[in-house]
Amino acid sequence: MAPERSGFSLVERWQSLRDRLLANPAFQSWAVRFPLTRPIANSRARALFDLCAGFVYSQVLAACVKLRLFEILSEGPQTTERLAGRLSLSVDAAARLLDAAAALKLVERRRGGRFGLGPLGAAILGAPGVVAMIEHHAMLYADLRDPVALLRGEQPETGIGSLWPYAVGEGGDKLQASDVADYSALMSTSQPQVSADILAAYRLDKHRCLLDLGGGDGTFLTAVAAAAPNLKLKLLDLPAVAERARARFAAAGLSGRAEAFGGDFRAGPLPEGADIISLVRVIHDHDDEFAMAILRNARQALPPGGTLLLAEPMAGTAGAETVGAYFDFYLLAMGSGRPRTVQELTAMLKQAGFSQVTLQPTRRTMLVRVLIAKV
């Protein structure tokens, strides 16, 4: 079928011409010969190669994490031969891994034929949440083995979906501790950086009581407790998850000011008494119907002048477009939710009855953005 051409703007005509040129083998050959276009052509060729080779890169990273290479190199630079013994690899296999990891800046070559930590490897070493996600990705890769089948809904059961037994459908109140342990642990490990950025973006000590919906095992509220020592804390999650939060609060000495309630925040009613409600990485996990139900329940639970804090990665974030692409397919594999733009979330908040929706600046917008909405 021929493309629709009526109403083409000048920009679209230019884009159409550009596409035809870039797809033309003769133009590609000329571009790499001409000195002024050669850097651009080479840059785009590298970018295209990276797209094709991305899975190999991720598997190199997974091998480094699984073999604990970064922890070993944190002791100091070491030779290929010594590393081969510590990694239980042949010298040839270790050399292959180290060469690939050096190309990806995970490790770097040092004097005397040794290898040390690279800038990215060092960063991963200091971020346990990243390591947990890398280990978790083996399940995601299996779910994405046939992306077309996933897009067409021809892959009804996924590993990610099984990790989220309560993401879709009912029956969350029947889940046992073992059913929620793996995902709760994963979210807890990845939460500290998110919590730090939220607390830097919005002061919670001006409020008297915070209710965290879908708060998991209480990792976020434990961080809040240290930042706002006079704030009363409440958490609502599924009964089996709330039990984990109670244990965390007790271990942190917070039982006197932090309560964990078991329930379904999609169905309501919610615990009363909070003047601020937080939704941290919750709304993007739910389809529109459930997301709106959560927002309406939150609005109903808040008093006049109350505040809602919504924090999650958001689609359309400048410089973080690839993060949106990642979550699009992750949530597709999970079977629930989608990343939304600031504008979409703002419209949903207003539809739920909130007003004065403002976007708070955050340190790492690719990690989390924060919307504040008033009743």
Backbone torsions as a table, in degrees:
resi	resn	phi	psi	omega
1	MET	NA	130.8	-179.2
2	ALA	-71.0	144.0	-179.1
3	PRO	-68.9	152.3	177.1
4	GLU	-71.1	125.8	-174.6
5	ARG	-113.2	-13.7	-177.4
6	SER	-67.4	141.6	177.2
7	GLY	78.1	14.3	178.7
8	PHE	-62.9	130.9	175.1
9	SER	-82.4	171.0	178.1
10	LEU	-61.5	-39.2	179.4
11	VAL	-63.7	-43.8	-179.5
12	GLU	-65.4	-34.9	177.6
13	ARG	-65.1	-40.7	177.4
14	TRP	-64.6	-42.1	179.5
15	GLN	-62.7	-38.0	178.2
16	SER	-65.4	-42.2	177.4
17	LEU	-63.5	-44.0	178.8
18	ARG	-59.0	-45.5	-178.7
19	ASP	-60.8	-41.1	-179.9
20	ARG	-66.7	-38.8	178.9
21	LEU	-65.5	-46.5	-176.9
22	LEU	-66.5	-25.8	179.2
23	ALA	-87.2	-4.5	-176.5
24	ASN	-88.2	117.0	-179.0
25	PRO	-57.2	-36.2	-180.0
26	ALA	-64.9	-40.5	178.8
27	PHE	-67.3	-40.4	178.5
28	GLN	-59.4	-42.8	179.4
29	SER	-64.2	-42.3	178.9
30	TRP	-65.3	-40.4	-175.1
31	ALA	-62.7	-35.0	-179.2
32	VAL	-80.8	-14.2	177.3
33	ARG	-90.5	-32.9	-175.5
34	PHE	-77.1	125.0	-173.0
35	PRO	-56.6	-37.4	-175.7
36	LEU	-74.4	-28.8	-179.3
37	THR	-98.9	-11.2	-176.7
38	ARG	-58.8	-45.2	179.7
39	PRO	-61.2	-39.0	179.5
40	ILE	-66.0	-45.2	-179.5
41	ALA	-62.0	-43.0	179.8
42	ASN	-66.2	-39.0	179.5
43	SER	-62.8	-43.1	-180.0
44	ARG	-71.1	-32.5	176.5
45	ALA	-65.0	-40.7	177.5
46	ARG	-64.8	-41.0	179.7
47	ALA	-63.2	-41.3	178.8
48	LEU	-66.2	-40.4	177.7
49	PHE	-62.8	-41.0	179.3
50	ASP	-61.2	-37.6	176.5
51	LEU	-63.0	-42.2	180.0
52	CYS	-69.2	-35.3	-173.3
53	ALA	-96.8	3.0	-174.1
54	GLY	-55.1	-39.1	-179.4
55	PHE	-64.2	-38.8	178.2
56	VAL	-64.3	-42.5	178.2
57	TYR	-57.9	-45.9	-177.5
58	SER	-65.6	-32.0	178.9
59	GLN	-75.0	-32.0	172.3
60	VAL	-61.6	-45.4	177.2
61	LEU	-61.0	-43.8	179.8
62	ALA	-61.9	-39.2	178.8
63	ALA	-64.3	-42.1	178.8
64	CYS	-60.7	-41.7	-179.5
65	VAL	-69.9	-45.5	-178.0
66	LYS	-62.9	-36.0	-179.8
67	LEU	-86.5	-1.5	180.0
68	ARG	58.8	37.7	-177.5
69	LEU	-63.1	-40.2	-177.3
70	PHE	-66.5	-39.0	176.9
71	GLU	-63.7	-41.2	179.6
72	ILE	-63.7	-43.4	-178.7
73	LEU	-72.6	-17.8	176.8
74	SER	-66.1	-16.9	176.4
75	GLU	-76.1	-17.3	-178.9
76	GLY	135.4	162.4	-179.8
77	PRO	-59.5	145.0	-178.2
78	GLN	-142.7	156.5	-179.2
79	THR	-77.5	162.1	177.2
80	THR	-59.1	-41.7	-177.8
81	GLU	-64.0	-42.3	-179.9
82	ARG	-68.4	-41.5	179.4
83	LEU	-64.9	-37.3	178.8
84	ALA	-57.3	-42.8	179.0
85	GLY	-65.7	-41.0	-177.5
86	ARG	-74.2	-25.6	179.2
87	LEU	-91.9	-3.4	-175.7
88	SER	58.0	43.9	176.9
89	LEU	-122.3	158.3	170.7
90	SER	-69.0	162.3	179.4
91	VAL	-61.4	-39.5	179.7
92	ASP	-64.0	-44.2	-179.8
93	ALA	-65.8	-40.2	178.4
94	ALA	-63.8	-40.0	179.1
95	ALA	-63.5	-39.8	177.9
96	ARG	-61.9	-46.8	-178.8
97	LEU	-64.0	-44.8	-177.6
98	LEU	-66.7	-39.4	177.4
99	ASP	-62.1	-45.0	179.8
100	ALA	-65.8	-42.1	-179.5
101	ALA	-66.3	-35.0	177.2
102	ALA	-66.8	-38.8	178.1
103	ALA	-62.8	-29.0	-179.5
104	LEU	-94.5	6.9	178.8
105	LYS	64.0	23.1	173.8
106	LEU	-81.2	-35.5	171.8
107	VAL	-130.4	170.5	176.5
108	GLU	-143.6	153.6	-178.4
109	ARG	-76.6	139.3	177.6
110	ARG	-121.5	173.8	-179.1
111	ARG	-61.9	152.6	176.4
112	GLY	73.9	24.9	179.0
113	GLY	69.5	20.8	-179.1
114	ARG	-97.8	165.2	175.8
115	PHE	-122.3	140.3	174.5
116	GLY	-127.2	-179.3	177.9
117	LEU	-64.3	138.6	171.5
118	GLY	-92.5	172.6	-177.1
119	PRO	-59.5	-38.5	-179.8
120	LEU	-77.5	-36.7	176.8
121	GLY	-63.0	-40.7	178.5
122	ALA	-64.5	-39.7	179.4
123	ALA	-64.7	-40.1	178.7
124	ILE	-65.7	-38.3	-179.7
125	LEU	-58.9	-32.6	-179.0
126	GLY	-92.3	10.0	-177.7
127	ALA	-133.0	85.4	-179.0
128	PRO	-56.7	-31.9	179.5
129	GLY	-63.4	-36.2	178.1
130	VAL	-66.9	-42.5	178.6
131	VAL	-60.3	-43.2	179.8
132	ALA	-62.0	-39.9	179.5
133	MET	-68.1	-38.8	178.6
134	ILE	-61.7	-44.1	178.4
135	GLU	-64.6	-36.3	-179.2
136	HIS	-70.4	-24.2	-174.6
137	HIS	-66.7	-18.1	176.9
138	ALA	-56.9	-37.4	178.4
139	MET	-69.2	-41.6	179.9
140	LEU	-64.6	-41.8	-179.6
141	TYR	-61.9	-37.5	177.8
142	ALA	-64.8	-38.7	179.1
143	ASP	-67.7	-27.8	-177.0
144	LEU	-95.1	11.3	-177.2
145	ARG	-62.1	-28.2	174.6
146	ASP	-130.1	82.8	-174.5
147	PRO	-62.9	-31.0	179.4
148	VAL	-66.6	-42.6	177.2
149	ALA	-61.6	-38.3	178.1
150	LEU	-64.9	-44.4	179.4
151	LEU	-63.8	-34.5	-178.4
152	ARG	-86.6	0.6	-179.9
153	GLY	73.2	23.4	-178.4
154	GLU	-94.8	8.1	179.8
155	GLN	-125.8	77.6	-169.8
156	PRO	-64.9	-30.5	-178.3
157	GLU	-111.6	130.2	179.1
158	THR	-130.1	156.0	177.3
159	GLY	-65.3	-42.1	178.6
160	ILE	-62.7	-40.6	178.3
161	GLY	-62.1	-37.1	179.3
162	SER	-70.3	-26.9	176.8
163	LEU	-71.2	-25.3	179.2
164	TRP	-110.4	68.7	-175.4
165	PRO	-63.7	-17.2	-178.0
166	TYR	-107.5	9.0	-176.8
167	ALA	-67.6	-37.2	179.3
168	VAL	-128.7	153.1	176.8
169	GLY	77.9	-168.3	-175.5
170	GLU	-109.3	-175.0	173.4
171	GLY	92.8	13.4	179.3
172	GLY	-63.0	-28.4	-179.0
173	ASP	-72.1	-11.8	-179.4
174	LYS	-95.1	-4.8	-178.1
175	LEU	-70.2	144.8	178.1
176	GLN	-97.7	171.2	-179.0
177	ALA	-57.2	-38.7	-178.9
178	SER	-67.2	-25.6	-178.7
179	ASP	-72.7	-26.3	-174.7
180	VAL	-111.0	-1.5	-172.4
181	ALA	-64.5	-49.0	-173.7
182	ASP	-63.3	-49.6	-177.7
183	TYR	-69.4	-38.3	177.8
184	SER	-59.8	-41.5	179.2
185	ALA	-65.9	-40.4	178.8
186	LEU	-62.1	-47.7	-179.3
187	MET	-64.4	-38.5	179.7
188	SER	-63.2	-40.7	-178.7
189	THR	-66.6	-34.7	-177.1
190	SER	-89.9	-0.4	-173.1
191	GLN	-81.9	-32.2	-173.5
192	PRO	-54.6	-44.4	179.5
193	GLN	-64.2	-41.4	178.1
194	VAL	-61.8	-45.8	-179.6
195	SER	-60.1	-43.7	-179.3
196	ALA	-61.3	-41.2	-179.1
197	ASP	-70.3	-35.4	177.0
198	ILE	-66.0	-45.4	-178.3
199	LEU	-67.0	-27.6	175.5
200	ALA	-77.0	-22.9	-176.8
201	ALA	-88.3	-27.5	-174.9
202	TYR	-146.1	131.0	179.9
203	ARG	-83.3	122.8	-179.6
204	LEU	-96.2	-11.5	-176.2
205	ASP	-72.6	-5.9	176.0
206	LYS	-85.6	-3.6	178.3
207	HIS	-103.5	166.9	-179.1
208	ARG	-105.5	-29.7	-178.0
209	CYS	-149.8	127.2	180.0
210	LEU	-112.0	128.9	172.6
211	LEU	-108.4	118.5	-179.3
212	ASP	-100.2	112.2	-178.8
213	LEU	-86.7	132.1	-176.7
214	GLY	65.7	36.8	-171.9
215	GLY	-77.8	4.7	175.8
216	GLY	60.7	-136.3	-175.7
217	ASP	-88.8	12.4	174.2
218	GLY	88.9	13.7	-179.5
219	THR	-61.3	-44.4	180.0
220	PHE	-64.0	-46.5	-178.4
221	LEU	-66.4	-30.1	175.9
222	THR	-64.5	-39.6	175.5
223	ALA	-67.7	-39.6	178.1
224	VAL	-61.6	-40.5	-178.1
225	ALA	-57.3	-37.6	179.6
226	ALA	-73.8	-33.8	-177.9
227	ALA	-80.8	-28.4	-177.6
228	ALA	-133.3	80.8	-170.9
229	PRO	-66.1	-15.6	-179.5
230	ASN	-99.9	1.6	-176.3
231	LEU	-84.2	130.1	173.8
232	LYS	-79.6	143.2	-171.2
233	LEU	-124.7	136.3	174.5
234	LYS	-134.4	149.3	-179.5
235	LEU	-136.6	138.2	174.3
236	LEU	-125.6	125.2	173.5
237	ASP	-154.7	178.7	179.3
238	LEU	-57.1	148.9	-174.1
239	PRO	-50.0	-44.3	-178.2
240	ALA	-66.6	-32.8	178.8
241	VAL	-75.9	-41.0	179.6
242	ALA	-60.2	-33.2	177.6
243	GLU	-63.4	-36.8	176.0
244	ARG	-65.3	-38.5	179.0
245	ALA	-64.8	-41.1	178.8
246	ARG	-59.7	-40.9	179.4
247	ALA	-64.5	-40.6	178.7
248	ARG	-65.0	-44.8	-179.8
249	PHE	-61.1	-41.5	179.4
250	ALA	-63.9	-42.7	-179.8
251	ALA	-65.0	-30.5	-179.2
252	ALA	-90.0	2.9	-179.2
253	GLY	71.6	29.4	-176.2
254	LEU	-107.8	6.7	-175.2
255	SER	-58.4	-28.4	-178.7
256	GLY	-74.8	-18.9	-177.5
257	ARG	-128.8	-1.2	-179.0
258	ALA	-126.4	127.2	178.9
259	GLU	-117.9	145.1	176.8
260	ALA	-121.1	124.7	-178.4
261	PHE	-110.9	139.5	175.4
262	GLY	-94.5	129.6	-179.4
263	GLY	175.6	-173.9	-179.3
264	ASP	-117.0	107.6	-176.8
265	PHE	-70.3	-10.9	176.3
266	ARG	-78.1	-27.7	-175.8
267	ALA	-97.7	-33.1	-178.1
268	GLY	73.7	-178.5	-8.2
269	PRO	-72.4	164.5	-178.2
270	LEU	-98.7	155.8	174.5
271	PRO	-56.6	140.7	-177.2
272	GLU	-96.4	169.2	173.7
273	GLY	105.0	-7.2	-179.0
274	ALA	-89.7	142.2	172.9
275	ASP	-100.5	-4.3	172.9
276	ILE	-144.1	137.4	177.1
277	ILE	-119.7	136.4	178.7
278	SER	-113.8	143.2	174.0
279	LEU	-128.0	97.9	-174.9
280	VAL	-105.1	110.9	-179.8
281	ARG	55.1	46.8	-178.1
282	VAL	-117.0	-51.1	-172.2
283	ILE	-62.6	-39.6	-178.6
284	HIS	-68.4	-11.8	177.7
285	ASP	-84.3	-2.4	-173.5
286	HIS	-125.7	145.6	173.5
287	ASP	-66.9	167.0	-171.1
288	ASP	-55.6	-42.3	-176.9
289	GLU	-60.8	-49.9	179.5
290	PHE	-68.8	-38.5	-179.9
291	ALA	-60.5	-43.8	178.7
292	MET	-66.1	-37.6	178.1
293	ALA	-61.8	-41.3	178.8
294	ILE	-63.3	-46.2	-178.9
295	LEU	-64.7	-39.5	178.9
296	ARG	-67.4	-40.3	177.6
297	ASN	-63.6	-39.0	177.9
298	ALA	-64.4	-44.0	178.8
299	ARG	-60.2	-41.8	-178.5
300	GLN	-67.4	-31.1	-177.1
301	ALA	-80.5	-16.6	-176.5
302	LEU	-88.9	145.7	177.0
303	PRO	-80.8	169.0	174.0
304	PRO	-54.8	133.7	-177.1
305	GLY	84.9	-0.1	-179.2
306	GLY	-69.3	167.3	-172.9
307	THR	-128.0	141.7	170.7
308	LEU	-115.4	132.1	175.3
309	LEU	-111.7	117.1	179.7
310	LEU	-114.5	120.0	-174.7
311	ALA	-132.2	124.0	176.7
312	GLU	-172.5	166.6	171.0
313	PRO	-65.5	142.2	-175.6
314	MET	-125.4	140.4	179.0
315	ALA	-64.2	155.4	177.0
316	GLY	75.6	10.6	179.4
317	THR	-75.4	121.7	-178.0
318	ALA	-58.9	130.6	-180.0
319	GLY	84.2	-4.2	-179.4
320	ALA	-129.4	30.8	-177.9
321	GLU	-61.8	-35.2	-179.6
322	THR	-67.6	-27.7	176.9
323	VAL	-65.2	-40.0	176.7
324	GLY	-62.4	-40.4	178.0
325	ALA	-63.3	-40.4	178.5
326	TYR	-60.3	-52.2	-176.9
327	PHE	-67.4	-30.0	176.6
328	ASP	-56.4	-47.6	-177.4
329	PHE	-81.7	-30.8	175.8
330	TYR	-62.0	-47.7	-178.9
331	LEU	-69.6	-29.9	173.9
332	LEU	-62.5	-44.7	177.6
333	ALA	-65.5	-33.5	179.3
334	MET	-69.5	-29.0	179.2
335	GLY	92.3	12.0	-177.4
336	SER	-159.2	139.9	171.2
337	GLY	87.7	173.7	177.2
338	ARG	-165.0	152.0	173.8
339	PRO	-71.6	141.5	-178.3
340	ARG	-124.7	152.9	178.7
341	THR	-78.8	166.0	174.8
342	VAL	-56.8	-41.8	-178.0
343	GLN	-65.3	-42.0	178.9
344	GLU	-64.1	-44.5	-179.6
345	LEU	-66.5	-38.1	177.6
346	THR	-61.4	-44.5	179.1
347	ALA	-62.7	-40.2	179.2
348	MET	-65.9	-40.8	178.9
349	LEU	-62.8	-42.6	179.3
350	LYS	-68.4	-36.5	176.7
351	GLN	-63.9	-32.0	179.0
352	ALA	-78.9	-6.8	176.6
353	GLY	109.4	6.4	178.3
354	PHE	-89.0	160.2	176.8
355	SER	-137.2	175.0	177.4
356	GLN	50.5	53.3	178.5
357	VAL	-79.8	123.8	-179.2
358	THR	-128.2	146.9	177.1
359	LEU	-95.8	121.4	179.6
360	GLN	-89.4	136.0	176.1
361	PRO	-63.0	136.6	176.0
362	THR	-123.5	158.3	-175.7
363	ARG	-67.1	-44.5	-176.4
364	ARG	-125.9	92.7	-174.5
365	THR	-65.6	-24.7	178.0
366	MET	-70.9	-23.5	-178.9
367	LEU	-87.1	-46.7	-178.4
368	VAL	-161.0	143.3	169.2
369	ARG	-123.0	155.8	-172.9
370	VAL	-126.5	125.6	172.4
371	LEU	-109.9	134.0	176.6
372	ILE	-113.0	124.1	-178.9
373	ALA	-123.2	140.4	-178.5
374	LYS	-108.1	148.6	174.2
375	VAL	-77.3	NA	NA
